[in-house]
Amino acid sequence: MEPNEAGNWPFDQPRNSATVTTRQVMQGLEPILFVSHNSDDHGWQFIGSSAVAMTDIMLVGLVEVVKRDPTVFEVADLAPGWQAYRAKAGDQWARRELPPESEDEQ
């Protein structure tokens, strides 16, 4: 599925919505191994294999992430409050529900 095909956008957010990722993912240095879909604002995060440092965080349009790694289409139906993960690029995505936030974290 190409991200520019009319009517074939499976994410619950528009193509140009801001998503969180890392410099390593966007520069092609790391594959996307972890995807999270926020329950509160329906935002998306796409993370690689290394620990996330604030200096590496990037906000990019969702379509830019899809162009970098079209396999994220496989988790476009991920419900808000859920995560998908895999050990390496090409592996099947596993899914899990995020635990509810405690009142201390809100």
C-alpha positions in Angstrom: 0.0 0.0 0.0 1.4 3.3 -1.0 1.0 6.2 1.4 -0.2 8.6 -1.3 -3.0 6.4 -2.7 -6.3 8.1 -2.2 -8.6 6.3 0.2 -6.1 3.8 1.4 -4.9 5.5 4.7 -5.6 3.0 7.5 -4.3 5.1 10.4 -6.8 7.0 12.7 -4.7 10.2 12.3 -4.2 12.1 9.0 -1.0 11.7 7.0 0.4 15.0 8.1 -0.2 14.5 11.9 2.9 14.9 14.1 4.4 11.7 15.3 7.3 11.0 17.7 10.3 9.1 16.4 14.0 9.3 16.6 16.8 10.6 14.4 18.2 7.0 14.1 14.9 5.8 12.6 14.5 8.7 10.2 18.1 8.5 9.0 17.7 4.7 8.4 20.2 3.8 11.0 17.7 1.7 13.0 14.5 -0.2 12.0 11.3 0.6 13.8 10.9 -2.1 16.5 8.4 -0.4 18.8 5.1 1.4 18.0 2.9 3.0 20.6 -0.6 4.5 20.1 -1.6 6.9 22.9 -5.0 6.4 24.5 -5.4 10.1 25.4 -4.6 12.0 22.2 -4.4 9.0 19.7 -0.8 10.1 18.9 1.8 7.6 17.6 5.4 6.9 18.5 7.8 4.9 16.3 11.0 3.9 18.0 14.1 1.9 17.0 16.5 -0.3 19.0 18.5 2.1 21.0 17.5 3.8 24.3 15.7 7.1 23.5 17.6 10.2 24.3 15.9 13.6 24.3 18.5 14.8 21.8 17.4 12.2 19.3 13.7 12.8 19.4 12.0 14.1 16.3 8.5 15.2 15.4 7.7 14.2 11.8 4.5 13.7 9.8 3.0 10.2 10.0 3.4 9.8 6.3 7.2 10.3 6.6 7.4 7.4 9.0 5.3 5.2 6.6 7.7 6.2 3.7 10.7 5.2 5.8 9.1 1.8 6.8 5.9 0.7 5.1 5.6 -2.3 7.4 4.1 0.0 10.0 0.9 -0.3 7.9 0.7 -3.7 9.6 0.0 -2.0 12.9 -2.2 0.8 11.7 -5.2 -0.8 13.3 -3.4 -0.7 16.7 -6.1 0.4 19.2 -5.4 3.5 21.3 -3.6 2.4 24.5 -1.8 -0.4 22.8 1.8 -1.1 21.7 3.3 -3.3 19.0 6.9 -4.6 19.1 9.2 -6.9 17.3 12.8 -8.2 17.8 14.0 -7.2 14.4 12.9 -5.8 11.0 10.9 -8.4 9.1 9.6 -10.2 12.3 5.9 -10.4 13.0 4.5 -7.6 15.2 3.4 -8.7 18.7 0.8 -6.5 20.5 0.1 -5.7 24.1 -2.2 -3.3 25.9 -0.5 -0.6 27.9 -1.2 -0.8 31.7 -3.5 2.0 32.9 -1.6 5.0 34.2 -1.6 5.5 38.0 -2.9 8.8 39.3 0.7 9.8 40.2 1.7 9.6 36.5 -1.1 11.8 35.2 
